[in-house]
Amino acid sequence: MRILLAAATSFELKTLMEQPPAGVRPVITGVGLVPATYHLSRAIATHSPDLVIQAGIAGCFDPARSLGEVIAVSEEVLADVGVEEHGQFKDLGDLGLQDPNEPPFQGGRLPNPHLTRFAGLPTGRSISVSEITTRPDRIRHYKDRYAPLVESMEGAALHYVCLKENIPFLQVRALSNYIGERDKTRWKIAPALANLQQAITQLLNEQR
């Protein structure tokens, strides 16, 4: 099996990126949806993988969840593509610029139909943003509208590209901090990275 292992930055999967197992090809996509879409598309076209795994740390919306926990993302939303008018955010569907059910979208979301293949990890919804969320009103908006567990800056690129190309995929995120918390002394990046590496190693052993 040919597996593409993607991460936004090398430090998120340092050991696996430096010494990938046989059959696993690492790709660093860079931070953000635009570079992630480009590098994922190019790697898929070049290497024709049987499976794409995207891994990284992420902020968590639920303060009841333990930092360091690793989850598999069940669906993605492009949460900040649109316009803010009169204090209210409208996405492309609200504006009539996109059919929310135009493939690969379902109800404006990008689901992962392959989750039953990957047992053992808890699942949760994610939103992808271009601006890391810090404002309390924006946090409330995302919670009320999308009920996400995590946010990232690259996840929707994986879902969109792989759904369009009909390639099995999995997005794995380790919870490193709570959304809106900017005091990085309260983040748990090291435990999140350690747990992420362990989870990805186990997934790779199960899939190969």
N, CA and C atoms as a LAMMPS dump frame, in Angstrom:
ITEM: TIMESTEP
0
ITEM: NUMBER OF ATOMS
624
ITEM: BOX BOUNDS ff ff ff
-5.0000000000000000e+02 5.0000000000000000e+02
-5.0000000000000000e+02 5.0000000000000000e+02
-5.0000000000000000e+02 5.0000000000000000e+02
ITEM: ATOMS id mol type element x y z
1 1 1 N 0.838 -1.199 0
2 1 2 C 0 0 0
3 1 3 C 0.875 1.252 0
4 2 1 N 0.498 2.212 -0.829
5 2 2 C 1.203 3.493 -0.884
6 2 3 C 0.439 4.506 -0.032
7 3 1 N 1.099 5.019 0.987
8 3 2 C 0.458 5.949 1.923
9 3 3 C 1.161 7.295 1.86
10 4 1 N 0.379 8.333 1.686
11 4 2 C 0.893 9.701 1.731
12 4 3 C 0.623 10.25 3.121
13 5 1 N 1.67 10.671 3.818
14 5 2 C 1.551 11.213 5.17
15 5 3 C 1.828 12.706 5.12
16 6 1 N 0.802 13.508 5.347
17 6 2 C 0.904 14.958 5.196
18 6 3 C 0.835 15.66 6.541
19 7 1 N 1.601 16.725 6.66
20 7 2 C 1.542 17.595 7.824
21 7 3 C 1.867 19.009 7.369
22 8 1 N 1.317 19.991 8.066
23 8 2 C 1.574 21.381 7.691
24 8 3 C 3.022 21.766 7.938
25 9 1 N 3.595 21.26 9.035
26 9 2 C 4.967 21.588 9.41
27 9 3 C 5.71 20.313 9.782
28 10 1 N 7.008 20.317 9.62
29 10 2 C 7.792 19.113 9.899
30 10 3 C 7.808 18.779 11.383
31 11 1 N 7.708 19.792 12.261
32 11 2 C 7.813 19.501 13.689
33 11 3 C 6.608 18.72 14.2
34 12 1 N 5.496 18.744 13.457
35 12 2 C 4.305 18.034 13.933
36 12 3 C 4.463 16.517 13.874
37 13 1 N 5.305 16.039 12.982
38 13 2 C 5.572 14.597 12.886
39 13 3 C 7.056 14.385 12.595
40 14 1 N 7.889 14.979 13.42
41 14 2 C 9.313 15.086 13.125
42 14 3 C 9.962 13.738 12.818
43 15 1 N 9.837 12.76 13.715
44 15 2 C 10.517 11.482 13.531
45 15 3 C 9.997 10.745 12.315
46 16 1 N 8.676 10.702 12.154
47 16 2 C 8.098 10.003 11.014
48 16 3 C 8.417 10.692 9.7
49 17 1 N 8.576 12.02 9.739
50 17 2 C 8.947 12.728 8.522
51 17 3 C 10.409 12.476 8.157
52 18 1 N 11.26 12.348 9.15
53 18 2 C 12.684 12.137 8.888
54 18 3 C 12.989 10.686 8.538
55 19 1 N 12.265 9.752 9.166
56 19 2 C 12.5 8.325 8.943
57 19 3 C 11.16 7.63 8.699
58 20 1 N 10.535 7.857 7.56
59 20 2 C 9.223 7.269 7.3
60 20 3 C 9.318 5.755 7.13
61 21 1 N 8.302 5.02 7.571
62 21 2 C 8.285 3.571 7.356
63 21 3 C 8.199 3.242 5.859
64 22 1 N 8.486 2.017 5.516
65 22 2 C 8.408 1.582 4.122
66 22 3 C 6.987 1.77 3.591
67 23 1 N 6.893 2.298 2.386
68 23 2 C 5.593 2.504 1.765
69 23 3 C 4.929 3.81 2.131
70 24 1 N 5.551 4.595 3.013
71 24 2 C 4.978 5.858 3.466
72 24 3 C 5.797 7.009 2.897
73 25 1 N 5.128 7.92 2.222
74 25 2 C 5.81 9.068 1.634
75 25 3 C 5.333 10.339 2.353
76 26 1 N 6.223 11.036 3.03
77 26 2 C 5.832 12.261 3.729
78 26 3 C 5.74 13.452 2.79
79 27 1 N 4.847 14.388 3.131
80 27 2 C 4.753 15.638 2.391
81 27 3 C 4.451 16.76 3.373
82 28 1 N 5.233 17.81 3.319
83 28 2 C 4.989 18.997 4.138
84 28 3 C 4.209 19.985 3.28
85 29 1 N 3.015 20.317 3.72
86 29 2 C 2.126 21.129 2.882
87 29 3 C 2.254 22.618 3.127
88 30 1 N 2.881 23.031 4.24
89 30 2 C 2.851 24.423 4.632
90 30 3 C 1.552 24.744 5.351
91 31 1 N 1.507 25.92 5.945
92 31 2 C 0.364 26.332 6.763
93 31 3 C -0.662 27.053 5.894
94 32 1 N -1.915 26.667 6.022
95 32 2 C -2.99 27.347 5.312
96 32 3 C -3.573 26.509 4.195
97 33 1 N -4.802 26.862 3.798
98 33 2 C -5.534 26.076 2.813
99 33 3 C -4.916 26.132 1.418
100 34 1 N -4.409 27.289 1.018
101 34 2 C -3.874 27.411 -0.343
102 34 3 C -2.649 26.532 -0.543
103 35 1 N -1.585 26.649 0.278
104 35 2 C -0.441 25.761 0.073
105 35 3 C -0.775 24.296 0.302
106 36 1 N -1.669 24.012 1.257
107 36 2 C -2.038 22.617 1.517
108 36 3 C -2.722 22 0.305
109 37 1 N -3.628 22.743 -0.324
110 37 2 C -4.306 22.241 -1.515
111 37 3 C -3.31 21.97 -2.637
112 38 1 N -2.391 22.889 -2.847
113 38 2 C -1.393 22.714 -3.911
114 38 3 C -0.512 21.497 -3.659
115 39 1 N 0.088 21.425 -2.474
116 39 2 C 1.048 20.354 -2.211
117 39 3 C 0.372 18.989 -2.139
118 40 1 N -0.846 18.929 -1.602
119 40 2 C -1.563 17.657 -1.599
120 40 3 C -1.894 17.214 -3.019
121 41 1 N -2.394 18.137 -3.83
122 41 2 C -2.752 17.802 -5.215
123 41 3 C -1.533 17.334 -6
124 42 1 N -0.429 18.034 -5.828
125 42 2 C 0.788 17.659 -6.557
126 42 3 C 1.306 16.294 -6.108
127 43 1 N 1.289 16.041 -4.793
128 43 2 C 1.779 14.755 -4.279
129 43 3 C 0.892 13.605 -4.73
130 44 1 N -0.416 13.83 -4.755
131 44 2 C -1.342 12.789 -5.199
132 44 3 C -1.141 12.497 -6.679
133 45 1 N -1.001 13.542 -7.49
134 45 2 C -0.797 13.347 -8.924
135 45 3 C 0.516 12.635 -9.21
136 46 1 N 1.537 12.899 -8.408
137 46 2 C 2.862 12.333 -8.634
138 46 3 C 2.973 10.898 -8.14
139 47 1 N 2.364 10.608 -6.968
140 47 2 C 2.636 9.332 -6.295
141 47 3 C 1.453 8.37 -6.272
142 48 1 N 0.271 8.795 -6.675
143 48 2 C -0.919 7.925 -6.741
144 48 3 C -1.095 7.095 -5.473
145 49 1 N -1.257 7.719 -4.314
146 49 2 C -1.368 6.965 -3.064
147 49 3 C -2.684 6.203 -2.966
148 50 1 N -2.655 5.128 -2.187
149 50 2 C -3.871 4.38 -1.87
150 50 3 C -4.598 4.983 -0.67
151 51 1 N -3.872 5.775 0.103
152 51 2 C -4.423 6.38 1.315
153 51 3 C -3.639 7.652 1.615
154 52 1 N -4.365 8.691 2.046
155 52 2 C -3.721 9.928 2.484
156 52 3 C -4.083 10.174 3.941
157 53 1 N -3.082 10.345 4.783
158 53 2 C -3.288 10.681 6.188
159 53 3 C -2.703 12.066 6.425
160 54 1 N -3.523 12.947 6.94
161 54 2 C -3.056 14.283 7.337
162 54 3 C -3.043 14.343 8.858
163 55 1 N -1.955 14.812 9.428
164 55 2 C -1.822 14.827 10.88
165 55 3 C -1.312 16.178 11.355
166 56 1 N -1.725 16.563 12.556
167 56 2 C -1.244 17.815 13.125
168 56 3 C -1.902 18.101 14.457
169 57 1 N -1.461 19.173 15.077
170 57 2 C -2.102 19.617 16.309
171 57 3 C -3.221 20.589 15.955
172 58 1 N -4.11 20.831 16.908
173 58 2 C -5.259 21.689 16.628
174 58 3 C -5.79 22.283 17.922
175 59 1 N -6.463 23.421 17.782
176 59 2 C -7.163 24.02 18.907
177 59 3 C -8.497 23.329 19.132
178 60 1 N -8.936 23.319 20.377
179 60 2 C -10.141 22.592 20.774
180 60 3 C -11.201 23.558 21.293
181 61 1 N -12.446 23.373 20.861
182 61 2 C -13.552 24.21 21.298
183 61 3 C -14.183 23.742 22.609
184 62 1 N -13.946 22.516 23
185 62 2 C -14.631 21.932 24.157
186 62 3 C -13.694 21.892 25.365
187 63 1 N -13.91 22.738 26.371
188 63 2 C -13.013 22.758 27.529
189 63 3 C -13.105 21.502 28.391
190 64 1 N -14.103 20.661 28.119
191 64 2 C -14.217 19.414 28.872
192 64 3 C -13.306 18.319 28.311
193 65 1 N -12.779 18.533 27.105
194 65 2 C -11.87 17.543 26.531
195 65 3 C -10.46 17.774 27.048
196 66 1 N -9.72 16.699 27.194
197 66 2 C -8.366 16.77 27.734
198 66 3 C -7.383 17.158 26.631
199 67 1 N -6.543 18.139 26.924
200 67 2 C -5.488 18.485 25.977
201 67 3 C -4.52 17.308 25.843
202 68 1 N -4.072 17.089 24.635
203 68 2 C -3.239 15.926 24.34
204 68 3 C -4.017 14.799 23.698
205 69 1 N -5.342 14.815 23.813
206 69 2 C -6.173 13.775 23.207
207 69 3 C -6.043 13.824 21.687
208 70 1 N -6.116 12.646 21.069
209 70 2 C -6.019 12.531 19.617
210 70 3 C -7.372 12.106 19.06
211 71 1 N -7.826 12.795 18.005
212 71 2 C -9.124 12.487 17.406
213 71 3 C -8.999 12.364 15.888
214 72 1 N -9.955 11.671 15.307
215 72 2 C -10.099 11.619 13.858
216 72 3 C -11.234 12.557 13.469
217 73 1 N -11.026 13.338 12.433
218 73 2 C -12.019 14.337 12.024
219 73 3 C -13.085 13.687 11.152
220 74 1 N -14.335 13.869 11.554
221 74 2 C -15.443 13.255 10.817
222 74 3 C -15.9 14.099 9.644
223 75 1 N -15.829 15.428 9.774
224 75 2 C -16.233 16.31 8.679
225 75 3 C -15.597 17.673 8.855
226 76 1 N -15.484 18.39 7.74
227 76 2 C -14.846 19.704 7.709
228 76 3 C -15.8 20.759 7.164
229 77 1 N -15.586 21.987 7.588
230 77 2 C -16.33 23.134 7.073
231 77 3 C -15.343 24.264 6.795
232 78 1 N -15.544 24.958 5.666
233 78 2 C -14.789 26.189 5.397
234 78 3 C -15.504 27.307 6.15
235 79 1 N -15.048 27.58 7.357
236 79 2 C -15.855 28.36 8.287
237 79 3 C -15.779 29.867 8.093
238 80 1 N -14.701 30.382 7.521
239 80 2 C -14.585 31.837 7.426
240 80 3 C -14.473 32.326 5.982
241 81 1 N -15.03 31.546 5.045
242 81 2 C -15.097 31.981 3.643
243 81 3 C -16.471 32.605 3.423
244 82 1 N -16.502 33.916 3.297
245 82 2 C -17.77 34.616 3.146
246 82 3 C -17.616 36.088 3.448
247 83 1 N -18.623 36.66 4.081
248 83 2 C -18.602 38.093 4.381
249 83 3 C -19.298 38.33 5.717
250 84 1 N -18.825 39.344 6.436
251 84 2 C -19.481 39.764 7.661
252 84 3 C -20.254 41.053 7.375
253 85 1 N -21.579 40.999 7.552
254 85 2 C -22.443 42.133 7.292
255 85 3 C -23.321 42.407 8.5
256 86 1 N -23.3 43.661 8.942
257 86 2 C -24.158 44.082 10.052
258 86 3 C -23.988 43.165 11.266
259 87 1 N -22.733 42.798 11.526
260 87 2 C -22.427 41.981 12.688
261 87 3 C -22.788 40.518 12.537
262 88 1 N -23.142 40.087 11.335
263 88 2 C -23.52 38.687 11.101
264 88 3 C -22.688 38.118 9.969
265 89 1 N -22.14 36.913 10.175
266 89 2 C -21.323 36.276 9.155
267 89 3 C -22.193 35.447 8.222
268 90 1 N -21.956 35.592 6.92
269 90 2 C -22.668 34.823 5.901
270 90 3 C -21.655 34.064 5.057
271 91 1 N -21.887 32.757 4.899
272 91 2 C -20.972 31.967 4.083
273 91 3 C -21.436 31.981 2.628
274 92 1 N -20.735 31.218 1.784
275 92 2 C -21.032 31.246 0.358
276 92 3 C -22.433 30.733 0.047
277 93 1 N -22.909 29.78 0.836
278 93 2 C -24.268 29.293 0.654
279 93 3 C -25.293 30.355 0.985
280 94 1 N -25.063 31.076 2.073
281 94 2 C -25.967 32.171 2.454
282 94 3 C -26.02 33.23 1.359
283 95 1 N -24.898 33.472 0.715
284 95 2 C -24.802 34.508 -0.302
285 95 3 C -25.291 34.051 -1.672
286 96 1 N -25.651 32.776 -1.799
287 96 2 C -26.094 32.252 -3.075
288 96 3 C -24.984 32.044 -4.075
289 97 1 N -23.76 31.977 -3.594
290 97 2 C -22.605 31.808 -4.474
291 97 3 C -22.161 30.355 -4.604
292 98 1 N -22.75 29.475 -3.795
293 98 2 C -22.361 28.068 -3.846
294 98 3 C -23.545 27.206 -3.424
295 99 1 N -23.785 26.15 -4.173
296 99 2 C -24.789 25.154 -3.796
297 99 3 C -24.207 24.31 -2.66
298 100 1 N -24.831 24.313 -1.483
299 100 2 C -24.246 23.576 -0.351
300 100 3 C -24.183 22.071 -0.574
301 101 1 N -24.863 21.569 -1.608
302 101 2 C -24.826 20.131 -1.899
303 101 3 C -24.103 19.813 -3.206
304 102 1 N -23.364 20.794 -3.733
305 102 2 C -22.552 20.51 -4.914
306 102 3 C -21.362 19.658 -4.502
307 103 1 N -21.2 18.471 -5.115
308 103 2 C -20.1 17.597 -4.709
309 103 3 C -18.754 18.327 -4.757
310 104 1 N -17.915 18.084 -3.754
311 104 2 C -18.015 17.039 -2.736
312 104 3 C -18.724 17.473 -1.447
313 105 1 N -19.383 18.624 -1.456
314 105 2 C -20.056 19.113 -0.253
315 105 3 C -21.375 18.391 -0.02
316 106 1 N -21.709 18.232 1.238
317 106 2 C -23.018 17.737 1.653
318 106 3 C -23.528 18.668 2.74
319 107 1 N -24.535 19.462 2.391
320 107 2 C -25.029 20.434 3.346
321 107 3 C -23.994 21.453 3.74
322 108 1 N -23.115 21.792 2.811
323 108 2 C -22.06 22.755 3.086
324 108 3 C -20.874 22.185 3.84
325 109 1 N -20.868 20.89 4.064
326 109 2 C -19.795 20.251 4.832
327 109 3 C -19.049 19.253 3.959
328 110 1 N -17.846 18.906 4.394
329 110 2 C -17.002 17.95 3.679
330 110 3 C -16.793 16.732 4.574
331 111 1 N -17.655 15.727 4.46
332 111 2 C -17.566 14.566 5.359
333 111 3 C -16.486 13.586 4.928
334 112 1 N -16.051 12.758 5.865
335 112 2 C -15.142 11.661 5.543
336 112 3 C -15.947 10.359 5.549
337 113 1 N -16.155 9.743 4.375
338 113 2 C -16.945 8.508 4.329
339 113 3 C -16.15 7.258 4.67
340 114 1 N -14.886 7.405 5.045
341 114 2 C -14.003 6.259 5.254
342 114 3 C -13.722 5.961 6.724
343 115 1 N -14.42 6.623 7.645
344 115 2 C -14.048 6.51 9.055
345 115 3 C -14.193 5.096 9.612
346 116 1 N -15.13 4.315 9.085
347 116 2 C -15.309 2.957 9.61
348 116 3 C -14.079 2.086 9.373
349 117 1 N -13.24 2.516 8.467
350 117 2 C -11.997 1.778 8.181
351 117 3 C -10.967 1.963 9.286
352 118 1 N -11.116 3.028 10.08
353 118 2 C -10.104 3.369 11.081
354 118 3 C -10.736 3.304 12.466
355 119 1 N -10.621 2.17 13.105
356 119 2 C -11.208 2.001 14.437
357 119 3 C -10.234 2.475 15.503
358 120 1 N -10.787 2.845 16.649
359 120 2 C -9.941 3.117 17.805
360 120 3 C -9.791 4.559 18.185
361 121 1 N -10.005 5.496 17.274
362 121 2 C -9.868 6.906 17.609
363 121 3 C -11.248 7.542 17.775
364 122 1 N -11.422 8.384 18.807
365 122 2 C -12.672 9.151 18.884
366 122 3 C -12.751 10.132 17.718
367 123 1 N -13.957 10.509 17.358
368 123 2 C -14.139 11.393 16.207
369 123 3 C -14.764 12.712 16.633
370 124 1 N -14.625 13.701 15.777
371 124 2 C -15.213 15.005 16.046
372 124 3 C -15.207 15.855 14.794
373 125 1 N -16.067 16.875 14.771
374 125 2 C -16.136 17.792 13.645
375 125 3 C -15.023 18.827 13.738
376 126 1 N -14.637 19.322 12.564
377 126 2 C -13.598 20.351 12.514
378 126 3 C -14.033 21.475 11.589
379 127 1 N -13.532 22.667 11.854
380 127 2 C -13.658 23.773 10.918
381 127 3 C -12.261 24.179 10.475
382 128 1 N -12.166 24.614 9.222
383 128 2 C -10.911 25.157 8.705
384 128 3 C -11.054 26.663 8.569
385 129 1 N -10.035 27.383 9.026
386 129 2 C -10.07 28.84 9.029
387 129 3 C -8.756 29.383 8.48
388 130 1 N -8.82 30.598 7.97
389 130 2 C -7.603 31.291 7.558
390 130 3 C -7.088 32.218 8.642
391 131 1 N -7.954 32.568 9.585
392 131 2 C -7.583 33.395 10.731
393 131 3 C -7.853 32.612 12.006
394 132 1 N -6.815 32.357 12.786
395 132 2 C -6.987 31.628 14.04
396 132 3 C -7.988 32.369 14.919
397 133 1 N -8.919 31.618 15.485
398 133 2 C -10.039 32.225 16.194
399 133 3 C -9.638 32.656 17.601
400 134 1 N -9.863 33.929 17.908
401 134 2 C -9.571 34.453 19.236
402 134 3 C -10.735 35.247 19.825
403 135 1 N -11.585 35.813 18.973
404 135 2 C -12.668 36.68 19.449
405 135 3 C -13.799 35.87 20.053
406 136 1 N -14.285 36.258 21.246
407 136 2 C -15.38 35.519 21.883
408 136 3 C -16.633 35.439 21.025
409 137 1 N -16.97 36.518 20.302
410 137 2 C -18.182 36.479 19.48
411 137 3 C -18.02 35.514 18.313
412 138 1 N -16.826 35.429 17.727
413 138 2 C -16.599 34.494 16.633
414 138 3 C -16.594 33.052 17.146
415 139 1 N -16.047 32.848 18.337
416 139 2 C -16.076 31.508 18.939
417 139 3 C -17.52 31.051 19.138
418 140 1 N -18.37 31.933 19.66
419 140 2 C -19.783 31.59 19.864
420 140 3 C -20.463 31.29 18.534
421 141 1 N -20.148 32.092 17.526
422 141 2 C -20.74 31.872 16.2
423 141 3 C -20.394 30.489 15.671
424 142 1 N -19.129 30.11 15.747
425 142 2 C -18.719 28.8 15.247
426 142 3 C -19.375 27.673 16.039
427 143 1 N -19.411 27.821 17.347
428 143 2 C -20.033 26.777 18.167
429 143 3 C -21.511 26.622 17.833
430 144 1 N -22.218 27.742 17.718
431 144 2 C -23.654 27.688 17.455
432 144 3 C -23.962 27.149 16.067
433 145 1 N -23.169 27.534 15.091
434 145 2 C -23.484 27.168 13.711
435 145 3 C -22.961 25.797 13.311
436 146 1 N -21.75 25.457 13.74
437 146 2 C -21.105 24.252 13.234
438 146 3 C -20.869 23.164 14.282
439 147 1 N -20.983 23.491 15.555
440 147 2 C -20.723 22.539 16.643
441 147 3 C -19.401 21.794 16.442
442 148 1 N -18.3 22.528 16.211
443 148 2 C -17.026 21.852 15.967
444 148 3 C -16.343 21.435 17.267
445 149 1 N -15.506 20.426 17.166
446 149 2 C -14.631 20.069 18.276
447 149 3 C -13.286 20.772 18.128
448 150 1 N -12.785 20.891 16.878
449 150 2 C -11.458 21.469 16.659
450 150 3 C -11.487 22.429 15.479
451 151 1 N -10.416 23.229 15.377
452 151 2 C -10.184 24.027 14.183
453 151 3 C -8.739 23.855 13.742
454 152 1 N -8.554 23.935 12.429
455 152 2 C -7.21 23.896 11.859
456 152 3 C -7.18 24.862 10.684
457 153 1 N -6.029 24.921 10.02
458 153 2 C -5.889 25.809 8.874
459 153 3 C -5.653 25.044 7.571
460 154 1 N -5.742 23.697 7.623
461 154 2 C -5.469 22.893 6.424
462 154 3 C -6.453 21.744 6.204
463 155 1 N -7.266 21.415 7.195
464 155 2 C -8.061 20.191 7.12
465 155 3 C -9.005 20.114 5.933
466 156 1 N -9.687 21.213 5.63
467 156 2 C -10.649 21.175 4.524
468 156 3 C -9.972 20.925 3.19
469 157 1 N -8.713 21.315 3.057
470 157 2 C -7.978 21.033 1.82
471 157 3 C -7.861 19.53 1.608
472 158 1 N -7.522 18.8 2.659
473 158 2 C -7.429 17.338 2.566
474 158 3 C -8.764 16.749 2.149
475 159 1 N -9.829 17.124 2.844
476 159 2 C -11.143 16.549 2.563
477 159 3 C -11.582 16.866 1.139
478 160 1 N -11.415 18.111 0.728
479 160 2 C -11.859 18.515 -0.599
480 160 3 C -11.095 17.765 -1.693
481 161 1 N -9.777 17.774 -1.614
482 161 2 C -8.965 17.157 -2.658
483 161 3 C -9.217 15.653 -2.735
484 162 1 N -9.234 14.987 -1.592
485 162 2 C -9.384 13.529 -1.6
486 162 3 C -10.796 13.097 -2
487 163 1 N -11.802 13.851 -1.612
488 163 2 C -13.159 13.54 -2.065
489 163 3 C -13.278 13.72 -3.575
490 164 1 N -12.685 14.774 -4.102
491 164 2 C -12.739 15.006 -5.543
492 164 3 C -11.974 13.916 -6.309
493 165 1 N -10.875 13.441 -5.736
494 165 2 C -10.047 12.445 -6.4
495 165 3 C -10.444 11.011 -6.04
496 166 1 N -11.426 10.864 -5.154
497 166 2 C -11.915 9.539 -4.734
498 166 3 C -10.797 8.684 -4.135
499 167 1 N -10.048 9.297 -3.228
500 167 2 C -8.961 8.612 -2.539
501 167 3 C -9.304 8.516 -1.051
502 168 1 N -9.217 7.335 -0.453
503 168 2 C -9.442 7.225 0.994
504 168 3 C -8.493 8.129 1.769
505 169 1 N -9.003 8.721 2.844
506 169 2 C -8.193 9.668 3.596
507 169 3 C -8.611 9.669 5.053
508 170 1 N -7.737 10.222 5.873
509 170 2 C -8.016 10.381 7.3
510 170 3 C -7.27 11.601 7.807
511 171 1 N -7.985 12.446 8.541
512 171 2 C -7.353 13.589 9.205
513 171 3 C -7.296 13.302 10.707
514 172 1 N -6.1 13.376 11.267
515 172 2 C -5.884 13.077 12.682
516 172 3 C -5.34 14.326 13.358
517 173 1 N -5.963 14.72 14.464
518 173 2 C -5.557 15.929 15.174
519 173 3 C -5.374 15.634 16.661
520 174 1 N -4.297 16.196 17.209
521 174 2 C -4.071 16.139 18.653
522 174 3 C -4.406 17.505 19.24
523 175 1 N -5.159 17.517 20.326
524 175 2 C -5.636 18.759 20.936
525 175 3 C -4.506 19.406 21.729
526 176 1 N -4.028 20.548 21.255
527 176 2 C -2.879 21.195 21.888
528 176 3 C -3.261 22.37 22.775
529 177 1 N -4.437 22.967 22.525
530 177 2 C -4.836 24.165 23.275
531 177 3 C -6.334 24.377 23.109
532 178 1 N -6.894 25.187 23.973
533 178 2 C -8.303 25.547 23.854
534 178 3 C -8.434 26.811 23.007
535 179 1 N -9.473 26.853 22.174
536 179 2 C -9.688 27.989 21.289
537 179 3 C -9.849 29.265 22.107
538 180 1 N -9.139 30.31 21.71
539 180 2 C -9.211 31.597 22.391
540 180 3 C -8.169 31.793 23.459
541 181 1 N -7.513 30.723 23.892
542 181 2 C -6.46 30.82 24.907
543 181 3 C -5.141 31.17 24.226
544 182 1 N -4.647 32.39 24.459
545 182 2 C -3.423 32.835 23.797
546 182 3 C -2.203 32.786 24.699
547 183 1 N -2.392 32.395 25.972
548 183 2 C -1.265 32.208 26.871
549 183 3 C -0.664 30.839 26.58
550 184 1 N 0.433 30.814 25.836
551 184 2 C 0.972 29.543 25.368
552 184 3 C 1.604 28.713 26.477
553 185 1 N 1.778 29.3 27.649
554 185 2 C 2.256 28.494 28.774
555 185 3 C 1.181 27.515 29.226
556 186 1 N -0.052 27.754 28.808
557 186 2 C -1.16 26.867 29.174
558 186 3 C -1.473 25.862 28.067
559 187 1 N -0.755 25.954 26.963
560 187 2 C -0.921 24.975 25.901
561 187 3 C -0.163 23.69 26.268
562 188 1 N -0.531 22.598 25.636
563 188 2 C 0.101 21.302 25.878
564 188 3 C 0.632 20.74 24.562
565 189 1 N 1.549 21.485 23.96
566 189 2 C 2.04 21.094 22.646
567 189 3 C 2.87 19.81 22.709
568 190 1 N 3.771 19.71 23.681
569 190 2 C 4.644 18.526 23.743
570 190 3 C 3.852 17.231 23.941
571 191 1 N 2.924 17.172 24.915
572 191 2 C 2.128 15.945 25.038
573 191 3 C 1.287 15.662 23.799
574 192 1 N 0.74 16.716 23.181
575 192 2 C -0.06 16.521 21.972
576 192 3 C 0.781 15.914 20.853
577 193 1 N 2 16.43 20.666
578 193 2 C 2.868 15.905 19.624
579 193 3 C 3.263 14.453 19.901
580 194 1 N 3.556 14.138 21.143
581 194 2 C 3.94 12.765 21.491
582 194 3 C 2.788 11.802 21.231
583 195 1 N 1.579 12.202 21.636
584 195 2 C 0.413 11.339 21.43
585 195 3 C 0.073 11.217 19.946
586 196 1 N 0.265 12.309 19.212
587 196 2 C 0 12.279 17.782
588 196 3 C 0.933 11.305 17.077
589 197 1 N 2.212 11.385 17.395
590 197 2 C 3.185 10.483 16.771
591 197 3 C 2.846 9.03 17.071
592 198 1 N 2.456 8.751 18.313
593 198 2 C 2.104 7.383 18.699
594 198 3 C 0.873 6.898 17.93
595 199 1 N -0.137 7.765 17.818
596 199 2 C -1.363 7.386 17.125
597 199 3 C -1.112 7.136 15.646
598 200 1 N -0.314 7.991 15.01
599 200 2 C -0.028 7.818 13.59
600 200 3 C 0.797 6.555 13.35
601 201 1 N 1.758 6.3 14.214
602 201 2 C 2.554 5.075 14.081
603 201 3 C 1.66 3.844 14.144
604 202 1 N 0.726 3.825 15.065
605 202 2 C -0.193 2.693 15.184
606 202 3 C -1.092 2.58 13.949
607 203 1 N -1.582 3.709 13.469
608 203 2 C -2.415 3.687 12.262
609 203 3 C -1.643 3.127 11.063
610 204 1 N -0.413 3.566 10.904
611 204 2 C 0.394 3.085 9.788
612 204 3 C 0.648 1.589 9.889
613 205 1 N 0.901 1.104 11.085
614 205 2 C 1.114 -0.334 11.267
615 205 3 C -0.142 -1.128 10.938
616 206 1 N -1.3 -0.552 11.23
617 206 2 C -2.561 -1.248 10.955
618 206 3 C -2.902 -1.265 9.473
619 207 1 N -2.501 -0.217 8.753
620 207 2 C -2.897 -0.074 7.35
621 207 3 C -1.937 -0.733 6.367
622 208 1 N -0.684 -0.884 6.743
623 208 2 C 0.289 -1.412 5.783
624 208 3 C 0.228 -2.929 5.716
